[in-house]
Amino acid sequence: MAIITFEHVGKRYGGRYEALADLNFTIDAGEMVFLTGHSGAGKSSVLKLLTCLERPSRGRIIVGGRDLASMRAARIPFYRRQIGVVFQDHQLLFDRNVFDNVAMPLMIQGMHPRDAARRVRAALDKVGLLHRERALPIELSGGEQQRVGIARAVVNKPALLLADEPTGNLDPQLSADIMRLFEDFNRIGTTVLLASHDLALIARLRHRIMKLRDGRLISDREAS
Ligand SMILES: Nc1ncnc2c1ncn2[C@@H]1O[C@H](COP(=O)(O)OP(=O)(O)OP(=O)(O)O)[C@@H](O)[C@H]1O
């Protein structure tokens, strides 16, 4: 069953040339998919549309049965709770410790601190950082900081996990470790869509690869 459908999606920023043009694809629930392409090909734009940070200029985007174009602004925060997002620079709060960073989405939702603490520790356990919950981000390595970013993205148990160049700043060994984490979450049922230009890494992993060029889908290779 499709969890994401793009139908004839186009995106223009401020009336300029098209960042995305007539994009059509579906991603089924439970898939793990890489989105690749050169810098400026439109990878981040796809993710911004999926998180409603941007609206499509044309076409339809359906996520979990909801049409994003017709979603009222007031619904967007609720919609976003079902999606975990991992950024290249992880966007941690450097004056808060690991626990508080991961707890942030749950606090914003008003979850009871006791329930939140249980969730936070479960997420930190999954990324192997339970023993660092009191550390400040500055005390962690780059790879560990990215793991905190992933824990924060999954703390809500999202059906869909999006990541924009999550290994962009990491060396090959750490990148492979981070990819294994995404595979772990995928194995337990989370749909994963991951933008990356690290072709060597993603080719080894044998998941579906969608390739963009100048805002168009130029190839879509099924998992092998
Ligand atoms: N907010 C914006 N305003 C104007 N143009 C934008 C905006 N965001 C993206 N663009 C343009 O849209 C095109 C696609 O950008 P996008 O960030 O989606 O590509 P990308 O494949 O993610 O590239 P990168 O790997 O460099 O992040 C680029 O030409 C970019 O300059």
The ligand as an SDF file (V2000), in Angstrom:
LIG
                    3D

 31 33  0  0  0  0  0  0  0  0999 V2000
   13.8130   28.4050   -0.8200 N   0  0  0  0  0  0  0  0  0  0  0  0
   14.2870   28.4340   -2.0650 C   0  0  0  0  0  0  0  0  0  0  0  0
   14.2250   29.5620   -2.8030 N   0  0  0  0  0  0  0  0  0  0  0  0
   14.6980   29.6090   -4.0740 C   0  0  0  0  0  0  0  0  0  0  0  0
   15.2510   28.5570   -4.6940 N   0  0  0  0  0  0  0  0  0  0  0  0
   15.3650   27.4120   -4.0110 C   0  0  0  0  0  0  0  0  0  0  0  0
   14.8930   27.2860   -2.6680 C   0  0  0  0  0  0  0  0  0  0  0  0
   15.1540   26.0110   -2.2450 N   0  0  0  0  0  0  0  0  0  0  0  0
   15.7400   25.3890   -3.2940 C   0  0  0  0  0  0  0  0  0  0  0  0
   15.8770   26.2140   -4.3480 N   0  0  0  0  0  0  0  0  0  0  0  0
   16.4330   25.8620   -5.6660 C   0  0  0  0  0  0  0  0  0  0  0  0
   15.7690   24.6990   -6.1490 O   0  0  0  0  0  0  0  0  0  0  0  0
   16.6900   23.8130   -6.7830 C   0  0  0  0  0  0  0  0  0  0  0  0
   16.6350   22.4420   -6.0930 C   0  0  0  0  0  0  0  0  0  0  0  0
   17.2000   22.5650   -4.7770 O   0  0  0  0  0  0  0  0  0  0  0  0
   17.2090   21.4050   -3.6960 P   0  0  0  0  0  0  0  0  0  0  0  0
   17.7430   21.9920   -2.4250 O   0  0  0  0  0  0  0  0  0  0  0  0
   15.9010   20.7360   -3.6700 O   0  0  0  0  0  0  0  0  0  0  0  0
   18.2920   20.4080   -4.3510 O   0  0  0  0  0  0  0  0  0  0  0  0
   19.1460   19.2420   -3.6780 P   0  0  0  0  0  0  0  0  0  0  0  0
   19.1550   18.1440   -4.6730 O   0  0  0  0  0  0  0  0  0  0  0  0
   18.6520   18.9400   -2.3280 O   0  0  0  0  0  0  0  0  0  0  0  0
   20.5850   19.8920   -3.6070 O   0  0  0  0  0  0  0  0  0  0  0  0
   21.6810   19.7830   -2.4410 P   0  0  0  0  0  0  0  0  0  0  0  0
   22.1970   18.3930   -2.5110 O   0  0  0  0  0  0  0  0  0  0  0  0
   22.6970   20.8180   -2.8480 O   0  0  0  0  0  0  0  0  0  0  0  0
   20.9820   20.1210   -1.1720 O   0  0  0  0  0  0  0  0  0  0  0  0
   18.0470   24.4710   -6.7030 C   0  0  0  0  0  0  0  0  0  0  0  0
   18.2760   25.1330   -7.9180 O   0  0  0  0  0  0  0  0  0  0  0  0
   17.8950   25.4850   -5.5690 C   0  0  0  0  0  0  0  0  0  0  0  0
   18.7400   26.5990   -5.7770 O   0  0  0  0  0  0  0  0  0  0  0  0
  1  2  1  0
  2  3  1  0
  2  7  2  0
  3  4  2  0
  4  5  1  0
  5  6  2  0
  6  7  1  0
  6 10  1  0
  7  8  1  0
  8  9  2  0
  9 10  1  0
 10 11  1  0
 11 12  1  0
 11 30  1  0
 12 13  1  0
 13 14  1  0
 13 28  1  0
 14 15  1  0
 15 16  1  0
 16 17  2  0
 16 18  1  0
 16 19  1  0
 19 20  1  0
 20 21  2  0
 20 22  1  0
 20 23  1  0
 23 24  1  0
 24 25  2  0
 24 26  1  0
 24 27  1  0
 28 29  1  0
 28 30  1  0
 30 31  1  0
M  END
$$$$
